[in-house]
Amino acid sequence: IFVKIKKYLNSQPVKINCVIDGGFLSMLSKDPYKYDNWIMTPHIGEAAKLLKKKPSDIETDRLKSAKELQHKYGGIIVLKGPKTIVQTKTNSYICNHGNQGMGTAGMGDCLAGTILSLITLANKNDKVSSILFSVGIHSLAADIIKEETGDVGLLASEVIIKINKLLNEIKVK
């Protein structure tokens, strides 16, 4: 399947925007491939597999790891975890929102979906701003939920609902 995906991406006259996560990252770690138009959203374990390192190596210097991922695989890297890092070819950004309650099933899917939605809805020529906004609003939503109800048992579905409310508040203003 991965061979077909690479062939498809290479055959398109216009670069296709992709958000890749989870199983795709696992395939990519076994058959490295560089593509400048994707947005990769690995967590520490996935980053370790992609760079053929131990998770502790990634934790030791997350910023360096994000830069290595970008250099090796291209595109924009969103290295999830404490102080999520967004790494472009030339710039590094660190998110100061988020909390330990976000380490639950589906939270990465929630982020990937938010990124995909907002790069589609916003200025297509400025993906970076859309990605930064997505990472920020995703983490902010989780922080607001933590303030309201605590961080134990934080669900991705709750974050999605909170993001929806925040986006609609922004739209009204």
Buried (B, 14 or more C-beta within 10 A) or exposed (E): EEEEBBEEBEEEEEEEBBBBBBEBBEBBBEEEBEBEBBBBBBBBEBBBBBBEBEBEBBBEEBEEBBBBBBEBBBBBBBBBBBEBBBBBEEEBBBBEBBBEBBBBEEBBBBBBBBBBBBBEEBEEEEBBEBBBBBBBBBBBBBBBBBEEEEBEEBBBEBBBEBBEEBBEEEEEE
